Amino acid sequence: MIVPIRCFTCGKLIADKWEEFAKRVKDGESPAKVLDELGITRYCCRRMFLSHVELIDEILRYEEARRKAAEEH
């Protein structure tokens, strides 16, 4: 998981709240409600949570494919 440590705009610490946010949203809670309860009220910080895309899993898949191709040659 690669989550920004701080909000890009205001600098508020946000990484410590990511796991709880992700778990609760995955369990079906409303993202807006979860952010409110976590105290994430600034729209710039909310953007960080709502627009985050977990790309590391995608990157690792390409790395595994590259290693396999290298082993075959």
TITOR-85681 format. One record per atom (N, C-alpha, C): x, y, z. Coordinates in steps of 0.001 Angstrom, whole numbers, padded with zeros to 6 digits, always signed. Atoms other than C-alpha are relative to their C-alpha. Last residue first. Layout:
BEGIN
XYZ...
***
This chain:
BEGIN
-001011-000264+001020+015426-016437-022254+001334-000378+000469+000233+000835+001174+012665-018030-020178+001094+000183-001048-000396+001367-000339+014002-016529-016916-000137-000920-001212-001463+000012-000066+013804-012995-018336+000514-001417+000281-000493-000112+001373+010183-013532-019356+001528-000057-000020+000269+001278+000671+009332-014771-015863+000548+000026-001420-000927+001006-000534+011031-011746-014292-000175-001339-000683-001325-000316+000522+009167-009321-016556+001021-001032+000475-000004+000411+001404+005831-010992-015768+001376+000250-000623-000010+001466+000022+006522-010669-012037+000058-000518-001435-001334+000405-000438+007420-006976-012449+000121-001521-000020-000897-000190+001138+004260-006370-014462+001418-000434+000349+000337+000994+001026+002135-007893-011706+000928+000111-001201-000613+001279-000364+003977-005838-009084-000317-001091-001018-001431-000076+000296+003036-002601-010848+000674-001330+000295-000161+000026+001451-000650-003487-010834+001476-000019-000380+000345+001355+000431-000607-004318-007121+000156-000158-001510-001128+000881-000272+001268-001069-006400-000289-001433-000444-000683+000434+001213-001388+001000-008148+001093-001030+000250-001074+000890-000422-003842+001475-005283+000665-000610-001226+000091+001256+000742-005893+004416-006499+001211-000830+000380-001163+000886-000067-006475+007385-004184-000274-001308-000748-000590+000166+001325-009201+009764-005390+001203-000943-000014+000970+000426+001010-011529+009524-002403+000622-000251-001371+000570+001315-000288-008856+009585+000276-000856-000504-001152-001103+000948-000074-006758+012458-001072-000507-001422+000235-000388+000348+001358-009884+014353-002095+001090-001065+000004+001004+000977+000442-011065+014267+001512+000332-000488-001406-000356+001280-000628-007828+016006+002475-000970-001101-000434-001259+000431+000610-008418+018838-000007+000439-001347+000566+000246+000650+001287-012077+019050+000992+001285-000464-000662-000432-000862+001101-011161+019717+004593-000178-000726-001330+001049-000934+000402-013275+017714+007042+000400+000902-001162-000541-000521+001255-011278+014561+007745-001073+000914-000592-000419-001387-000169-012263+014060+011386+000656+000599-001232-001450-000019-000195-012365+010260+011217+000538+001419+000172-000295+000594-001305-016133+010343+011767+001495-000044+000295+000491-000892-001049-016619+012767+008868+000381-000528+001378-000897-001154-000042-014401+010658+006594-000423+000988+001083-001263+000447-000592-016394+007533+007483+000970+001170+000119+000223+000218-001436-019724+009246+006814+001307-000386+000695+000204-001316-000617-018568+010565+003438-000162-000128+001506-001279-000697-000152-017167+007164+002438-000144+001361+000679-000112-001138+000907-020530+005512+003169+001345+000698+000199+000379-001309-000543-020123+002212+004973+000200+001087-001052+001269-000522+000479-020108-001050+003034-000428+001338+000563+001088+000660-000731-017429-003192+004690-001370+000587-000323+000107+001352+000563-014964-002025+002016-001138-000781+000655+000652-000172+001311-015663+001553+003112-000181-001363-000663+001406-000335-000216-014901+000596+006728-000753+000175-001316+000715+001150-000565-011676-001196+005847-001491+000295+000124+000122+001033+001028-010390+001557+003548-000808-001192+000502+000876-000472+001076-011085+004318+006081-000247-001113-001021+001355+000030-000525-009552+002358+008961-001003+000443-001059+000417+001397-000184-006434+001659+006918-001421-000096+000520+000324+000711+001236-006110+005250+005657-000548-001407+000234+001440+000268+000042-006323+007110+008977-000407-000870-001187+000374+000787-001171-002626+007122+009856-001484-000369+000016-000310+001415+000192-001783+008208+006312-000446-000863+001165+001184+000783+000357-003591+011547+006671+000256-001503-000039-000306+001419-000056-001199+014023+008314-001264-000805-000288+000520+000725-001160-002219+017529+007238+000355-001489-000103-001055+000614-000790+000068+019158+004672-000468-000765+001221-000130-000676-001293-002522+021575+003271+001071-000599+000908+000339-001422-000022-002406+020784-000450+000294+000666+001336-000851-000761+000915-000636+017453-000949-000235+001503+000102+000799-000594+001072-002287+015963+002127+000911+000852-000859+000669-001274-000274+000318+014097+004137-000818+000440-001210-000093-000245-001435+001660+010564+004294-000791+001244+000381-000738-001209-000368+000483+009685+000782-000034+000229+001515+000937-001079-000267-000708+006085+000603+000819+001239+000335-000745-001250+000048+001395+003373-000960-001018+001135+000096+000843-001166+000000+000000+000000+000000+000889+001230+000000
***
